[in-house]
């Protein structure tokens, strides 16, 4: 595998999911290329259960961040956004 800036984007997606899940998302990531799992996931299904549940507003924000993470975890590196595009999405 050739190391490019898209590898950093992938790592950023893994980091986002680790923070949300409270654990490494290995099994979840391994199922992404072969399914449309990201469309079926709910925040409550992957959210770290140790802290108190988030408010509905925070859940909406988490869902937006999860969508960004899934874009970063795209199987095809050319389909992943740039870090600049991610920063623009996060600024909104």
SULURTA-V794679 format. One record per residue. RES is the residue in three letters. OMEGA is omega in degrees with one decimal (NA if undefined). NEAR is the number of other ideal C-beta (glycine too) atoms within 12 Angstrom. D_CENTER is the distance of its C-alpha to the mean C-alpha in whole Angstrom. Layout:
# SULURTA-V794679
res:RES omega:OMEGA near:NEAR d_center:D_CENTER
res:RES omega:OMEGA near:NEAR d_center:D_CENTER
This chain:
# SULURTA-V794679
res:UNK omega:177.6 near:7 d_center:22
res:UNK omega:-179.6 near:8 d_center:22
res:UNK omega:179.2 near:10 d_center:20
res:UNK omega:176.8 near:15 d_center:19
res:UNK omega:178.1 near:20 d_center:17
res:UNK omega:174.0 near:27 d_center:14
res:UNK omega:177.2 near:18 d_center:14
res:UNK omega:178.5 near:20 d_center:13
res:UNK omega:177.7 near:31 d_center:10
res:UNK omega:179.6 near:32 d_center:9
res:UNK omega:177.3 near:23 d_center:10
res:UNK omega:176.7 near:30 d_center:8
res:UNK omega:177.0 near:36 d_center:5
res:UNK omega:179.6 near:26 d_center:6
res:UNK omega:178.2 near:22 d_center:8
res:UNK omega:-177.8 near:30 d_center:5
res:UNK omega:176.3 near:36 d_center:5
res:UNK omega:-179.7 near:21 d_center:9
res:UNK omega:-178.6 near:21 d_center:10
res:UNK omega:-175.5 near:36 d_center:9
res:UNK omega:-176.3 near:29 d_center:10
res:UNK omega:179.5 near:14 d_center:13
res:UNK omega:178.0 near:18 d_center:13
res:UNK omega:-176.6 near:16 d_center:12
res:UNK omega:-173.7 near:32 d_center:9
res:UNK omega:-178.3 near:14 d_center:12
res:UNK omega:179.2 near:13 d_center:13
res:UNK omega:-179.1 near:28 d_center:10
res:UNK omega:-177.3 near:30 d_center:9
res:UNK omega:179.2 near:15 d_center:13
res:UNK omega:-175.5 near:19 d_center:13
res:UNK omega:-176.1 near:30 d_center:11
res:UNK omega:-173.8 near:16 d_center:13
res:UNK omega:-178.0 near:10 d_center:16
res:UNK omega:174.4 near:15 d_center:15
res:UNK omega:-175.9 near:11 d_center:14
res:UNK omega:-176.3 near:21 d_center:12
res:UNK omega:179.0 near:29 d_center:9
res:UNK omega:-176.0 near:12 d_center:12
res:UNK omega:-176.8 near:14 d_center:14
res:UNK omega:171.9 near:25 d_center:11
res:UNK omega:-179.6 near:16 d_center:12
res:UNK omega:-177.0 near:27 d_center:11
res:UNK omega:-179.0 near:17 d_center:14
res:UNK omega:-176.3 near:19 d_center:13
res:UNK omega:-175.2 near:31 d_center:11
res:UNK omega:174.4 near:26 d_center:12
res:UNK omega:-175.0 near:21 d_center:14
res:UNK omega:-176.6 near:15 d_center:17
res:UNK omega:176.9 near:9 d_center:19
res:UNK omega:176.2 near:13 d_center:19
res:UNK omega:179.3 near:9 d_center:21
res:UNK omega:-179.4 near:14 d_center:19
res:UNK omega:175.6 near:19 d_center:18
res:UNK omega:178.9 near:11 d_center:20
res:UNK omega:178.3 near:12 d_center:19
res:UNK omega:179.5 near:11 d_center:18
res:UNK omega:176.8 near:17 d_center:16
res:UNK omega:177.5 near:20 d_center:14
res:UNK omega:178.5 near:15 d_center:14
res:UNK omega:177.5 near:18 d_center:12
res:UNK omega:179.1 near:30 d_center:10
res:UNK omega:177.3 near:25 d_center:9
res:UNK omega:179.8 near:22 d_center:9
res:UNK omega:176.9 near:30 d_center:7
res:UNK omega:178.2 near:34 d_center:4
res:UNK omega:176.8 near:26 d_center:6
res:UNK omega:179.4 near:32 d_center:5
res:UNK omega:-179.5 near:38 d_center:2
res:UNK omega:175.1 near:38 d_center:4
res:UNK omega:179.8 near:31 d_center:7
res:UNK omega:-176.7 near:37 d_center:7
res:UNK omega:179.9 near:36 d_center:7
res:UNK omega:-177.9 near:22 d_center:10
res:UNK omega:179.3 near:21 d_center:13
res:UNK omega:-178.8 near:13 d_center:15
res:UNK omega:-179.6 near:23 d_center:15
res:UNK omega:178.7 near:13 d_center:17
res:UNK omega:-178.8 near:19 d_center:14
res:UNK omega:177.7 near:27 d_center:12
res:UNK omega:173.3 near:28 d_center:12
res:UNK omega:176.7 near:20 d_center:14
res:UNK omega:176.6 near:23 d_center:13
res:UNK omega:178.9 near:13 d_center:16
res:UNK omega:177.8 near:20 d_center:14
res:UNK omega:-179.8 near:30 d_center:11
res:UNK omega:177.0 near:14 d_center:14
res:UNK omega:178.5 near:12 d_center:16
res:UNK omega:-178.8 near:20 d_center:13
res:UNK omega:-179.9 near:20 d_center:12
res:UNK omega:-179.4 near:10 d_center:16
res:UNK omega:NA near:11 d_center:17
